[in-house]
Amino acid sequence: MKKKIRLAKIICHSGYCSRAEAEKIIKMGRVTIDDNPYAEFIISDSQIGRIKIDGKPIQKLSLKVWCFYKPKGYVCSTREQYGQKSFFRILPKEIPRVMSVGRLDIESEGLLILTNSPELSNFLERPKNKIERKYIVNVSGKIYGNSLESLKNGITVKGIRYKGLKVRNLTNFEDNNILEIKIYEGKNREIRKILSYFKLTVKLLKRTHYGPFSVGKLNPGGITEIKDSKLKKYLDKIDFKDANNFG
């Protein structure tokens, strides 16, 4: 039986444009299959290789991933409000259209995964997949006994339930410590809100790992592409199957 796929999704995954923009050019009649205008939004998988836009075949998708060290002071969005700066403005010009996986707030730094695959981005962000994110966090404030160890069972802060996270104190000072924190959901400002509940002030928050991907020896603003052989091993580790890669 032929598999049915949304045409806009295929165009988006090819890197041509966003899904919303793809739907617009379908309505405009710019998309053809077998050189005939195609105004439907659903196609079969056997038609993918015959899609053209403005008479030119769409490019075949080759899944790509980059590890980028987001510096402090940049937002993880293309929208720049209230004088904010997007990290996209400091990416090298040769980097193609990409999306970031997860977010780091403007005061946080460290690993951002960039990819041309919406499917991979969604997979990595989906809480049910339990992809581990690791952070190094410098905090001020007193840590009482083993109070942070209870977080492995989860916690509710201001009506929001956070599932289990792992916290390890890498130092043992009275008012200035470095924590290693592993989370599996990635809710909005999760670490900052939880530590604030314990009356701890975050001085530095740096993401070092996201699943098998690592910031490694990158400096702020640095970027490196994951080579195909290593990428395949990484994707196998998290059991990601790229069903939409038609290259």
C-alpha positions in Angstrom: 0.0 0.0 0.0 1.3 3.4 -0.9 2.1 5.7 2.0 0.4 9.1 2.0 2.5 12.1 3.0 1.9 15.8 3.3 3.4 17.6 0.4 4.3 20.7 2.4 6.2 18.5 4.8 8.3 17.1 2.0 9.1 20.5 0.7 10.0 21.8 4.1 12.2 18.8 4.8 14.0 19.4 1.5 15.2 22.7 3.0 13.4 24.8 0.4 11.2 26.8 2.8 9.1 26.5 6.0 6.0 24.3 6.0 3.7 27.4 6.1 5.5 28.9 3.1 5.3 25.5 1.3 1.5 25.5 1.7 1.4 29.0 0.1 3.4 28.0 -3.0 1.2 24.9 -3.4 -1.9 27.1 -3.5 -0.2 29.5 -6.0 0.3 26.6 -8.4 4.1 26.7 -8.4 4.4 23.0 -7.5 4.2 20.4 -10.2 4.4 16.6 -10.3 5.3 15.1 -13.6 5.3 18.7 -14.9 1.6 19.1 -14.2 0.4 21.6 -11.6 -0.4 19.9 -8.3 -2.7 21.7 -5.9 -3.4 18.8 -3.5 -1.8 18.7 -0.1 -1.3 15.0 0.1 0.9 12.8 -2.1 2.1 9.2 -2.2 5.7 8.4 -1.4 6.2 7.2 -5.0 5.6 10.7 -6.2 8.3 12.4 -4.1 11.1 12.1 -6.7 9.0 13.9 -9.3 8.2 17.1 -7.4 9.3 20.4 -8.9 8.9 24.0 -7.8 9.0 26.6 -10.5 10.1 23.9 -12.9 13.1 22.8 -10.8 13.4 19.5 -8.9 13.5 20.0 -5.1 16.8 18.9 -3.6 17.0 15.6 -1.9 17.4 15.8 1.8 20.7 14.8 3.4 20.3 15.0 7.2 22.9 17.3 8.7 23.6 18.2 12.3 25.9 20.9 13.8 27.0 21.5 17.4 27.0 25.2 18.2 28.2 26.9 21.4 25.6 29.7 22.0 27.2 32.5 24.0 25.3 34.4 26.7 23.4 37.5 25.4 21.7 35.8 22.5 18.1 34.4 22.2 17.2 31.1 20.5 14.7 32.7 18.1 14.7 34.4 14.7 12.6 37.2 16.3 14.5 39.9 18.0 12.3 41.8 20.4 13.2 44.6 22.9 16.7 45.0 21.4 17.5 41.3 21.8 20.0 39.6 19.5 19.3 36.2 17.8 22.1 33.7 17.7 21.3 33.2 14.0 23.1 36.5 13.3 26.4 35.1 14.3 26.2 31.8 12.4 28.7 31.4 9.6 27.2 32.4 6.2 27.8 28.9 4.7 25.4 27.3 7.2 22.2 26.5 5.3 18.6 26.9 6.7 18.6 25.2 10.1 16.5 24.9 13.2 17.7 24.7 16.8 16.9 21.8 19.1 15.5 23.0 22.4 16.3 26.5 23.8 18.7 28.2 26.0 17.5 31.5 27.6 19.4 34.7 26.9 21.5 34.4 30.1 22.4 30.7 29.5 25.2 29.4 27.3 26.5 26.2 25.8 25.4 23.5 23.4 22.7 24.1 20.8 22.1 21.3 18.3 21.3 22.7 14.8 19.8 20.5 12.1 18.0 20.7 8.8 15.7 17.9 9.8 12.4 18.9 11.6 11.8 15.2 12.3 15.1 15.0 14.3 14.4 18.2 16.1 11.0 17.0 17.2 12.4 13.6 18.2 15.1 15.1 20.4 12.7 17.6 22.1 9.8 15.1 22.7 9.7 14.4 26.5 8.5 10.8 26.0 11.9 10.0 24.3 13.7 10.9 27.6 16.8 12.4 25.9 19.2 13.4 28.6 20.5 17.0 28.7 23.5 17.7 30.9 24.3 21.1 32.4 27.1 22.6 34.5 25.6 25.2 36.9 27.4 27.6 39.2 25.2 28.7 42.1 25.4 30.9 45.1 23.4 30.2 48.3 23.5 27.5 51.0 22.8 23.9 50.0 21.3 22.1 53.0 22.5 18.5 53.4 21.2 16.2 50.6 18.2 18.4 49.8 18.9 18.4 46.0 19.0 14.6 45.9 15.2 14.5 46.4 14.8 16.0 42.9 15.3 12.5 41.4 11.7 11.9 42.4 10.5 15.1 40.7 9.1 18.3 42.2 6.2 20.7 41.9 7.1 24.4 41.8 4.3 27.0 41.6 1.9 24.5 40.2 4.2 23.1 37.6 5.3 19.5 37.9 8.8 18.7 36.9 9.8 15.1 36.4 12.9 13.5 38.0 16.2 15.2 37.4 19.6 14.2 38.7 21.8 16.7 40.6 25.3 16.2 41.7 27.3 18.7 43.7 30.8 18.8 42.2 32.2 21.0 45.0 31.6 21.4 48.8 31.7 25.0 49.7 29.4 27.0 52.0 28.0 29.5 49.5 29.4 29.0 46.1 29.1 25.6 44.4 29.2 23.9 41.0 26.4 21.5 40.2 26.1 18.9 37.4 22.4 18.6 36.5 20.7 16.1 34.1 17.2 16.7 32.9 14.9 14.8 30.6 12.0 17.2 29.8 13.4 20.7 29.1 10.5 22.8 30.3 10.8 26.6 30.1 13.6 27.8 32.4 13.3 24.5 34.3 16.6 24.5 36.1 16.5 28.2 37.1 13.0 27.8 38.5 13.8 24.7 40.5 17.0 26.1 42.0 15.2 29.4 42.8 12.8 27.3 44.8 15.8 26.1 46.9 16.9 29.8 47.3 19.9 29.3 45.1 21.0 32.0 42.6 22.3 30.9 39.2 25.6 32.6 38.3 26.4 30.5 35.3 24.3 27.9 33.4 26.0 26.0 30.6 24.6 23.0 28.6 27.4 20.6 27.8 25.5 17.6 26.4 22.2 16.8 24.6 21.8 13.1 24.2 25.0 11.8 22.5 26.0 15.3 21.3 28.5 17.4 23.2 29.8 20.9 23.2 33.3 19.4 23.5 36.1 22.0 23.1 34.1 24.6 21.3 34.4 28.2 22.5 31.5 30.6 22.6 30.3 31.2 19.0 32.1 28.1 17.7 30.4 25.5 15.5 31.2 22.1 14.1 29.4 19.8 11.8 28.9 16.1 12.9 30.4 13.9 10.2 28.1 11.4 8.6 29.8 8.3 10.1 29.7 9.7 13.6 26.2 11.0 13.1 24.9 7.6 12.2 26.3 6.1 15.4 24.8 8.9 17.5 21.3 8.5 15.9 21.5 4.7 16.5 22.2 5.4 20.2 19.0 7.3 20.6 17.1 4.9 18.2 16.2 7.6 15.7 15.0 6.4 12.4 15.0 9.0 9.7 11.8 8.0 7.8 11.7 11.3 5.9 15.2 11.1 4.5 14.5 10.5 0.8 18.1 11.1 -0.3 
